[in-house]
Every structure is written in C-alpha cells, then in structure tokens.
Amino acid sequence: MRELRGTTDRLDTVVDTADPFLDAAKPVLADLRPFAAHLDEALPELRAATKPLDPVTDALLPYLPDVAAFTVQTRSLLSLQDANSGILRAAVPISSHFPPPTLGPNNGIKPITVPGAR
C-alpha cells in the first residue's frame, strides 16, 4: 500500500482536473441514452464479427508498449501543421536496398520504351 501512496496523493488533483470535462460530457452522454437501449441486441453480432480478431489481439498484446511508442512517435509524420503554423511534410523512404536515383542520363533507371518506336 505504501507504494501506491504517490498515486493516491495525486488522485484528488486528477478528479478536480477532470470535473469540467465530465460536466461538459453529461449532456452528450444523456443524448446517447436512446441508442444505449439497443446495444444489448447488437452485442451477439458484434461478438461474432470480432471473434476472428482474437488471435491477432493475443499476438499483439506483448508488443503494446512498442505499438504505443510507434503511434506517439509517428502521429505527426504526415501532419499538415505543427505548433507554429501550417507546414508541408514528406516521408521519403531511404534504404541501402533502394538507393535514391541520381540526376542525369546515367541514373540507373531504364527508360520506358514506346511500342513501335525506335
């Protein structure tokens, strides 16, 4: 229990911080009540549709920290803006297996021939 003291000490701050969000969420959640009545009817179909994903989920569980890190590190890779303003980014794959072509006539890329042309 002593190991949890740091977490429990901060819990009051977390609840106070979440209070405005929860107040704003109440009307939205109240609007969902008519839909929630029909969720039980949809669950058997949902379970049947997601059952084939169980092996994939089981295989992915040991790698969740890696997936989380990948998601956090690459979420802005193709973003069109950053903290300052709009920005254009490009993802350029470079690898030793596929060196980038050089400019000029001897760039290692064969020209596309037109049928019947000489």
Backbone torsions as a table, in degrees:
resi	resn	phi	psi	omega
1	MET	NA	-31.3	179.9
2	ARG	-63.8	-32.9	-179.8
3	GLU	-66.6	-24.3	-179.7
4	LEU	-88.9	-4.5	-175.5
5	ARG	-59.5	-40.5	179.4
6	GLY	-62.5	-38.8	178.9
7	THR	-70.1	-45.6	-178.5
8	THR	-67.8	-29.5	177.1
9	ASP	-65.4	-32.7	-179.2
10	ARG	-87.3	-10.4	-176.3
11	LEU	-61.2	-38.1	179.3
12	ASP	-61.8	-41.1	178.0
13	THR	-65.3	-39.9	179.5
14	VAL	-63.8	-44.1	-179.9
15	VAL	-64.0	-42.7	178.8
16	ASP	-63.7	-38.3	179.3
17	THR	-68.9	-36.5	-177.9
18	ALA	-77.8	-15.3	-174.8
19	ASP	-57.4	-47.5	178.6
20	PRO	-62.0	-37.1	177.9
21	PHE	-64.0	-45.5	-179.5
22	LEU	-65.2	-36.9	176.3
23	ASP	-62.6	-40.9	179.1
24	ALA	-71.2	-27.8	-177.7
25	ALA	-79.4	-21.1	-176.8
26	LYS	-55.9	-48.3	179.7
27	PRO	-64.4	-35.5	179.4
28	VAL	-65.8	-45.8	-179.7
29	LEU	-66.9	-33.1	177.6
30	ALA	-66.0	-34.9	178.3
31	ASP	-67.4	-20.8	-178.4
32	LEU	-85.1	-8.4	-177.0
33	ARG	-56.8	-42.5	178.6
34	PRO	-60.9	-33.9	179.9
35	PHE	-75.0	-34.0	-176.9
36	ALA	-64.7	-25.5	-179.8
37	ALA	-64.9	-25.0	-177.1
38	HIS	-99.5	3.2	-178.4
39	LEU	-66.3	-38.5	-179.9
40	ASP	-59.7	-35.1	179.1
41	GLU	-67.9	-31.0	-176.4
42	ALA	-85.5	-16.8	-174.7
43	LEU	-60.4	-41.9	179.3
44	PRO	-59.9	-41.8	178.5
45	GLU	-67.3	-37.8	179.0
46	LEU	-66.0	-42.1	178.0
47	ARG	-63.3	-41.8	179.7
48	ALA	-65.4	-36.6	-178.3
49	ALA	-73.0	-31.5	-177.2
50	THR	-95.2	-7.1	-179.2
51	LYS	-56.9	-42.3	178.5
52	PRO	-63.9	-14.9	179.9
53	LEU	-83.4	-9.6	-178.6
54	ASP	-56.4	-46.2	178.3
55	PRO	-63.0	-35.6	179.1
56	VAL	-66.2	-44.4	179.1
57	THR	-63.3	-43.7	179.1
58	ASP	-61.7	-39.0	179.4
59	ALA	-70.9	-28.5	-176.6
60	LEU	-82.8	-24.3	-175.2
61	LEU	-53.2	-44.4	-179.8
62	PRO	-65.0	-18.7	-175.8
63	TYR	-103.0	11.1	-177.8
64	LEU	-56.8	-40.8	176.3
65	PRO	-61.3	-37.3	178.4
66	ASP	-68.6	-41.2	178.6
67	VAL	-64.1	-41.4	178.0
68	ALA	-62.9	-44.5	179.0
69	ALA	-63.3	-42.2	178.4
70	PHE	-61.3	-43.6	-178.3
71	THR	-64.4	-44.1	-179.3
72	VAL	-66.4	-41.5	-175.4
73	GLN	-74.9	-25.1	-175.3
74	THR	-111.6	5.9	-174.8
75	ARG	-66.0	-23.2	-179.8
76	SER	-107.8	13.6	-176.5
77	LEU	-59.4	-43.6	-178.8
78	LEU	-108.9	20.4	179.1
79	SER	-68.6	149.9	179.0
80	LEU	-97.3	7.5	176.1
81	GLN	-152.9	159.5	175.8
82	ASP	-126.1	-162.6	-175.4
83	ALA	-66.2	-22.7	-175.5
84	ASN	-94.7	-43.4	-177.8
85	SER	-176.4	-167.3	176.6
86	GLY	-66.4	146.1	-177.9
87	ILE	-151.1	147.3	176.8
88	LEU	-104.7	125.1	179.2
89	ARG	-120.1	158.1	176.5
90	ALA	-140.2	143.2	174.9
91	ALA	-100.3	115.1	-177.7
92	VAL	-112.4	110.5	179.3
93	PRO	-76.0	128.0	177.1
94	ILE	-129.9	131.2	-179.6
95	SER	-151.6	161.2	178.7
96	SER	-71.6	-19.0	178.4
97	HIS	-78.6	-27.7	-178.4
98	PHE	-130.5	80.8	-179.2
99	PRO	-66.6	148.0	179.7
100	PRO	-67.0	143.0	179.1
101	PRO	-68.7	147.6	176.7
102	THR	-94.4	161.1	180.0
103	LEU	-80.3	152.9	177.5
104	GLY	114.3	174.8	-175.2
105	PRO	-72.1	-24.0	-177.2
106	ASN	-106.7	57.0	-174.0
107	ASN	-94.2	2.6	178.0
108	GLY	85.5	-0.6	178.0
109	ILE	-102.6	123.6	179.9
110	LYS	-75.4	137.4	178.8
111	PRO	-70.4	151.7	176.9
112	ILE	-81.1	125.0	-178.9
113	THR	-88.3	146.7	177.1
114	VAL	-95.6	127.6	-179.5
115	PRO	-58.7	133.3	178.2
116	GLY	85.9	-8.4	-179.9
117	ALA	-94.0	153.5	179.0
118	ARG	-115.3	NA	NA
